[in-house]
Every structure is written in C-alpha cells, then in structure tokens.
Amino acid sequence: MTESIKTDVVIVGAGPAGLFAVFELGLLDIKCHLVDILPKPGGQCAELYPEKPIYDIPGHPFVTGQGLVDKLLEQIAPFNPTFHYGEIVEALEVLGTPDAPLFRVRASGGLSFECKVVIVAAGGGSFLPKKPPIDGIEAYEAKSVFYAVRKKDEFRDKNVVIIGGGDSALDWTLNLQPIAKRLTLVHRRDEFRGAPHSVNSMRELVGAGLIDLHIGQIVGLSGEAGELSAATLKAADGSAREIACERLIPFFGLTMKLGPIGEWGLNLHENLIPVDTEKFETNIPGIFAIGDINHYPGKLKLILCGFHEGSLAAQKAHRYVYPDKRLTFQYTTSSSNLQKKLGVH
C-alpha cells in the first residue's frame, strides 16, 4: 500500500477557484496539494476556453482564459503548491472528529493523502459537451466540428457556423467574426439567453451585413474525409436549404457528472453541493466546496464569486489546521510578514 502524503489541505480541482484558494491558504501558512483530472492547471478556462475573453475579473478590463490561469499560477508560486494531474479523487475516508477533522483521500493513480481539510473546487465535476441531434456528426468531430474553441486560428478564413443562443455562442460569434471568411449564427428562435450587451452587438453586426443570422436548426451535414463543405438549415417555416460551412461549433451546453465525489456522504442539491455562506463548508466539517460545484441561495456562477468563497473557506480551514493558534486577520498591504511571503520588499 502506498504511504499517504501528509499535507494540510487537499484541493480537488485546479481551476481558477482552486488556484486562488492556494493563495488564500498560503497567506495563512497552510500547505496544499491539488488533484485534477486534466493534464494541466486551469480547469475549463484552460481546457475549453483558453482564448475566450473574460471581462469581469476585477482589475483586468480584458483577460483570456489562459491568461487568467497564467497570472494565478504566478500569484501562487511563492507558496510552492504540489500538483497531481490526470488523477481522479476516488475515495474519501473520515478519520477524525467534527472538532478535529482528519481525512484520507485516495486518487485513481494509487496516490493517497492524509489531510485536515478538503476543498472541493471541481467546477461542475467532469463535463462532456451536449451534442446536437445531427446524423453523422461524429465523422466530422475534431476535424471540422468542435465543441469548444481552443485555437482561434483553426477558424481563420473559414466559413464558420455557430449554433446556440447563450453566452458562449454569442461571445464566439463576436470574437471569431473578424477572422472568419464568413460567420453564420443559427438559433432555434429569435430570443437569446446571452448578456444583453452581447445580443445587441451581434444584432449590430447582422444589421451591418457582417454576419448572417438564421432562425432554425442545422439538420444535416455534408463533406468528405471529415471536412465539412455545407450544412443543411431547416428554417422556422419548415423550408430547408444548404449554407456554406467549413467549421461548425455547436454550443448546446455541458453535461455535468459529479463522479466519485457524490459518494462521499455530502448533501447534494441537483448534483451540486450545498454550503453555508459564512465559510462555504459542507455538511461534513472540514470539507468545503467553492466555485461552480457548490449551491446556496443567490449563487452566481462567476469566477470572482469562487475567489470570494475560497478566501472565507481559508479562514475556517486555519482553525482546523492550527487549532491552538489564534488567527488575526491582516491586510496584505499592511503586514510586513505577508509581504515577505509574497516576495514584496
């Protein structure tokens, strides 16, 4: 049996919320190991949307998904967290008591951890794209049909068709239009779920003749050797016609699977983990949930909310890691000790 790695905290998930939790814990002299199923840090930001612009991070009028991850990694570097990639946290055993939590966490690759605190920052769990009901779409996947935009150059000078009416569809419509040969947005109705500003910007481009908007559904694809040449559009009035299509991006959302975490004895609400809003702790003392994986009244699935949740979780984690040490909150701008940890002189 592999000897357990002893650490203060195990963070399940190395997305933005998990990465920032390392920073907040590090300020309190708390050591972390992070476990993630992906082969690199960043979660969905790095895996699905590395070039997607993000506009609601304080102090950053604009940053890409990968750019945000890079900055977070730079920010936590002084605390030397240990990452374990390509691993699924499969089992958790409660060894301690509610007042003095202690856990054994086992991962898929044979790793075992012993820790006082577990922070679940696993986004929505594992995620798979929902596929449109188009016969034969599998033959084009990864060649000319994509469910995420990882490299914008893949769509440069191509006839691009985007399907969807939410934020992802609208964001990429606006961001790919300048580089695409021609961009077409298809949605089943003339009402959109995305941010009003994005909807208005899209309609301005339609009015200017810079993109095409079709109300209807894509019901067929044509092309050879995995390369698309056209898509069949069924309009709202029932008529059908072909439109030029070399790249198709369906944004039908993601199917979330909580996975083994759902077997830990945590209370669940529609595959999410309920927490309090004082410290974002679950029903099991010592286990916290931050970011998109948690649920509470008024929850907003924003990255900046995950940052806030991680900072409060760290305060309570300190009590478990250092039960005999009194925690005095300090601003990073006024504490010389904190500034020294961050390498600021």
Phi, psi and omega per residue, in radians:
M1 nan 2.334 -3.133
T2 -1.171 2.367 3.116
E3 -1.182 2.417 -3.109
S4 -1.205 2.448 3.000
I5 -1.427 2.147 -3.134
K6 -1.615 2.250 3.119
T7 -2.642 2.943 3.129
D8 -1.299 -0.834 -3.007
V9 -2.375 2.410 2.923
V10 -1.890 2.175 3.097
I11 -1.826 2.133 3.137
V12 -1.641 1.800 -3.109
G13 2.005 2.189 -3.106
A14 -1.982 0.631 3.005
G15 -1.392 -3.020 -3.094
P16 -0.963 -0.749 -3.129
A17 -1.117 -0.767 3.118
G18 -1.127 -0.694 3.139
L19 -1.146 -0.752 -3.136
F20 -1.207 -0.529 3.067
A21 -1.049 -0.606 3.076
V22 -1.015 -0.738 3.142
F23 -1.099 -0.875 -3.101
E24 -1.116 -0.681 3.088
L25 -1.206 -0.680 3.141
G26 -1.072 -0.631 3.086
L27 -1.056 -0.404 -3.113
L28 -1.794 0.289 3.129
D29 1.093 0.626 3.130
I30 -1.886 2.227 -3.070
K31 -1.604 2.541 -3.034
C32 -2.289 2.570 2.840
H33 -2.075 2.413 3.126
L34 -2.007 2.396 3.129
V35 -2.118 2.257 -3.124
D36 -2.499 2.506 -3.132
I37 -1.259 -0.408 -3.118
L38 -1.389 2.849 -3.118
P39 -1.485 0.117 -3.094
K40 -2.755 2.869 3.123
P41 -1.362 2.826 3.017
G42 2.085 -0.263 3.108
G43 1.036 -2.503 -3.107
Q44 -1.094 -0.563 -3.138
C45 -1.010 -0.727 -3.099
A46 -1.518 -0.598 -3.028
E47 -1.480 -0.708 -3.046
L48 -1.852 -0.600 -3.003
Y49 -2.286 0.843 -3.051
P50 -1.091 -0.520 -3.115
E51 -1.835 0.085 3.132
K52 -1.294 2.304 3.124
P53 -1.300 2.441 3.085
I54 -2.069 2.279 -3.007
Y55 -1.995 -0.087 -3.012
D56 -1.966 0.465 3.028
I57 -1.623 2.069 -3.092
P58 -0.922 2.369 3.114
G59 1.446 -0.104 3.132
H60 -2.185 1.662 3.112
P61 -0.964 -0.487 -3.141
F62 -2.731 2.312 3.031
V63 -2.683 2.489 3.080
T64 -1.410 2.891 3.099
G65 -0.995 -0.827 3.139
Q66 -1.210 -0.610 3.107
G67 -1.085 -0.699 3.104
L68 -1.132 -0.768 3.125
V69 -1.065 -0.760 3.137
D70 -1.043 -0.734 -3.140
K71 -1.184 -0.679 3.098
L72 -1.123 -0.715 3.097
L73 -1.106 -0.677 3.083
E74 -1.119 -0.689 -3.095
Q75 -1.164 -0.630 -3.068
I76 -1.642 -0.073 -3.102
A77 -0.929 -0.677 -3.133
P78 -1.066 -0.310 -3.066
F79 -1.712 -0.005 3.012
N80 0.852 0.953 3.065
P81 -1.200 2.716 3.098
T82 -1.859 2.242 -3.109
F83 -1.836 2.483 3.041
H84 -2.223 1.832 -3.048
Y85 -1.672 2.795 3.109
G86 1.150 0.485 -3.088
E87 -2.158 2.452 3.017
I88 -1.893 2.276 3.046
V89 -1.324 1.951 -2.990
E90 -1.677 -0.592 -3.031
A91 -2.533 2.595 3.067
L92 -2.349 2.304 3.133
E93 -2.095 2.249 3.119
V94 -1.495 2.050 -3.116
L95 -1.811 -0.454 -3.033
G96 -1.745 -2.708 -3.130
T97 -2.072 2.920 3.094
P98 -0.996 -0.593 -3.132
D99 -1.440 -0.441 -3.130
A100 -2.358 1.309 -3.063
P101 -1.099 2.540 3.022
L102 -2.660 2.329 -3.045
F103 -2.293 2.625 2.906
R104 -1.974 2.140 -3.100
V105 -1.998 2.240 3.132
R106 -2.001 2.376 3.127
A107 -1.908 2.928 -2.987
S108 -1.144 -0.517 -3.072
G109 -1.497 0.220 -3.135
G110 1.666 -0.064 3.115
L111 -1.215 2.540 3.079
S112 -2.392 2.373 -3.112
F113 -2.164 2.551 2.963
E114 -2.082 2.126 -3.018
C115 -2.582 2.863 3.127
K116 -1.648 -0.338 -3.090
V117 -2.450 2.446 3.005
V118 -2.118 2.252 3.070
I119 -2.014 2.040 3.116
V120 -1.572 1.959 3.135
A121 -2.240 0.808 -2.946
A122 -1.602 0.475 -3.135
G123 1.030 -2.232 3.071
G124 -1.716 0.351 -2.996
G125 1.526 -2.719 3.057
S126 -1.326 2.601 -3.025
F127 -2.334 2.462 3.095
L128 -2.265 2.451 3.137
P129 -1.221 2.470 2.999
K130 -1.382 2.284 -3.057
K131 -1.732 2.508 3.080
P132 -1.249 2.656 -3.118
P133 -1.407 1.229 -3.137
I134 -2.021 2.091 -3.136
D135 -1.041 2.325 3.052
G136 1.380 0.170 -3.082
I137 -1.136 -0.491 -3.089
E138 -1.051 -0.521 -3.107
A139 -1.165 -0.329 -3.077
Y140 -1.847 -0.165 -3.064
E141 -1.085 2.448 3.113
A142 1.272 -0.084 3.052
K143 -1.957 -0.861 3.114
S144 -2.426 -0.071 2.987
V145 -2.007 2.180 -3.092
F146 -2.284 2.501 3.121
Y147 -1.787 0.037 3.076
A148 -2.721 2.775 3.109
V149 -1.877 1.843 3.116
R150 -1.700 -0.580 3.111
K151 -2.367 2.015 -3.088
K152 -1.104 -0.530 -3.111
D153 -1.092 -0.341 3.075
E154 -1.057 -0.363 -3.046
F155 -1.946 0.038 -3.114
R156 -1.166 2.338 3.092
D157 1.022 0.530 3.104
K158 -2.031 2.705 2.944
N159 -1.395 1.889 -3.016
V160 -1.870 2.295 3.035
V161 -2.034 2.181 3.076
I162 -1.935 2.325 3.106
I163 -1.945 2.238 3.067
G164 2.506 2.902 -3.128
G165 -2.336 0.203 3.137
G166 -1.697 -2.948 -3.072
D167 -1.090 -0.745 -3.108
S168 -1.085 -0.796 3.139
A169 -1.076 -0.771 -3.113
L170 -1.230 -0.742 3.133
D171 -1.010 -0.810 -3.096
W172 -1.334 -0.442 2.987
T173 -1.053 -0.805 -3.123
L174 -1.226 -0.610 -3.049
N175 -1.503 -0.437 3.133
L176 -1.623 -0.341 -3.111
Q177 -0.938 -0.737 -3.103
P178 -1.143 -0.401 -3.062
I179 -1.897 -0.254 -3.130
A180 -1.335 2.657 3.012
K181 -1.114 -0.838 3.018
R182 -2.681 2.388 -3.110
L183 -2.057 2.327 3.127
T184 -2.151 2.275 3.069
L185 -1.869 2.259 -3.139
V186 -2.105 2.252 3.075
H187 -2.481 2.585 -3.016
R188 -1.246 -0.274 3.087
R189 -2.585 2.876 -3.070
D190 -1.583 0.629 3.021
E191 -2.271 2.394 -3.013
F192 -2.126 2.529 -3.109
R193 -1.583 -0.126 -3.066
G194 -1.292 3.071 3.130
A195 -1.020 2.410 -3.114
P196 -0.934 -0.670 3.139
H197 -1.090 -0.721 3.134
S198 -1.167 -0.705 3.108
V199 -1.067 -0.790 -3.134
N200 -1.122 -0.709 3.130
S201 -1.126 -0.705 3.110
M202 -1.090 -0.779 -3.107
R203 -1.156 -0.552 3.076
E204 -1.141 -0.699 3.105
L205 -1.176 -0.645 3.074
V206 -1.105 -0.799 3.139
G207 -1.078 -0.549 -3.141
A208 -1.479 -0.024 3.132
G209 1.349 0.311 -3.077
L210 -1.595 -0.367 3.003
I211 -2.406 2.827 3.073
D212 -1.856 2.413 3.080
L213 -2.106 2.178 3.119
H214 -2.149 2.316 3.060
I215 -1.658 2.023 -3.084
G216 2.784 -2.663 -3.101
Q217 -2.454 2.581 2.981
I218 -1.477 2.129 -3.053
V219 -2.040 -0.114 -3.140
G220 -2.770 2.734 3.139
L221 -2.293 2.634 3.064
S222 -2.451 2.621 -3.111
G223 2.757 3.134 -3.106
E224 -2.276 2.576 3.061
A225 0.932 0.652 3.096
G226 1.432 -0.030 -3.131
E227 -1.802 2.109 -3.134
L228 -1.264 2.600 2.996
S229 -2.185 -0.501 -3.118
A230 -2.730 2.780 3.047
A231 -2.236 2.532 3.119
T232 -1.637 2.128 -3.121
L233 -1.795 2.171 2.999
K234 -1.757 1.961 -3.056
A235 -1.340 2.948 -3.109
A236 -1.062 -0.475 -3.140
D237 -1.498 0.061 3.101
G238 1.647 -0.180 3.125
S239 -1.321 2.723 -3.108
A240 -2.267 2.525 3.055
R241 -2.746 2.829 3.133
E242 -1.649 2.502 3.048
I243 -2.200 2.585 3.136
A244 -1.080 2.315 -3.086
C245 -2.707 1.973 3.049
E246 -1.853 -0.376 3.088
R247 -2.415 2.267 3.135
L248 -2.082 2.282 3.118
I249 -2.204 1.710 3.069
P250 -1.469 2.205 3.059
F251 -1.947 1.511 -3.132
F252 -1.857 0.213 3.138
G253 1.565 -3.062 -3.089
L254 -2.129 2.526 2.991
T255 -1.628 2.056 -3.090
M256 -1.648 2.389 3.081
K257 -2.229 2.103 -3.084
L258 -1.195 -0.530 3.097
G259 1.262 -2.667 -3.044
P260 -1.037 -0.414 3.134
I261 -1.012 -0.538 -3.138
G262 -1.159 -0.154 -3.119
E263 -1.850 0.252 -3.091
W264 -1.510 -0.063 -3.072
G265 1.556 0.205 3.102
L266 -1.368 2.530 2.978
N267 -1.129 2.467 -3.118
L268 -2.213 2.600 3.059
H269 -2.347 1.812 -3.139
E270 0.890 0.852 3.086
N271 1.231 0.249 3.038
L272 -2.041 2.886 -3.038
I273 -1.872 1.955 3.095
P274 -1.137 2.472 3.110
V275 -2.439 2.867 2.984
D276 -1.445 2.952 -3.130
T277 -1.844 0.186 3.049
E278 -1.561 -0.712 -3.082
K279 -2.449 -0.010 3.095
F280 1.038 0.716 3.087
E281 -1.658 2.584 3.115
T282 -1.476 -2.974 3.088
N283 -1.249 -0.232 3.081
I284 -1.786 1.982 -3.134
P285 -0.957 2.315 3.140
G286 1.689 -0.204 3.068
I287 -1.915 2.140 -3.115
F288 -2.002 2.747 3.069
A289 -2.362 2.193 -3.114
I290 -2.288 2.755 3.130
G291 1.438 -2.763 -3.005
D292 -1.125 -0.287 -3.083
I293 -1.315 -0.307 -3.023
N294 -1.728 2.966 -3.129
H295 -2.480 2.385 3.009
Y296 -2.845 2.812 -3.125
P297 -1.005 2.273 3.128
G298 1.459 0.145 -3.102
K299 -0.995 2.315 3.009
L300 -2.039 2.277 -3.130
K301 -1.523 1.259 3.095
L302 -2.094 2.542 3.129
I303 -1.019 -0.729 -3.085
L304 -1.127 -0.497 3.071
C305 -1.192 -0.672 3.072
G306 -1.074 -0.616 3.088
F307 -1.097 -0.809 3.130
H308 -1.056 -0.773 -3.115
E309 -1.100 -0.702 3.129
G310 -1.132 -0.615 -3.125
S311 -1.184 -0.672 3.124
L312 -1.315 -0.625 3.077
A313 -1.068 -0.662 -3.133
A314 -1.085 -0.633 3.139
Q315 -1.088 -0.763 3.131
K316 -1.281 -0.597 3.113
A317 -1.034 -0.615 3.138
H318 -1.012 -0.654 -3.129
R319 -1.126 -0.615 3.137
Y320 -1.340 -0.670 -3.100
V321 -1.324 -0.677 -3.129
Y322 -2.185 1.257 -3.037
P323 -1.093 -0.375 -3.098
D324 -1.787 0.095 -3.088
K325 -1.938 2.216 3.126
R326 -1.354 2.304 -3.133
L327 -1.705 2.139 3.055
T328 -1.942 2.051 -3.109
F329 -1.133 2.347 3.119
Q330 -2.334 2.501 3.028
Y331 -1.345 2.467 3.112
T332 -1.132 -0.393 -3.116
T333 -1.418 -0.243 -3.051
S334 -2.060 -0.085 -3.108
S335 -1.854 2.094 3.126
S336 -1.167 -0.576 3.132
N337 -1.142 -0.738 3.126
L338 -1.160 -0.707 3.125
Q339 -1.123 -0.604 3.108
K340 -1.154 -0.709 3.103
K341 -1.054 -0.619 -3.099
L342 -1.500 -0.006 3.139
G343 1.346 0.388 3.139
V344 -1.714 2.228 -3.107
H345 -2.131 nan nan
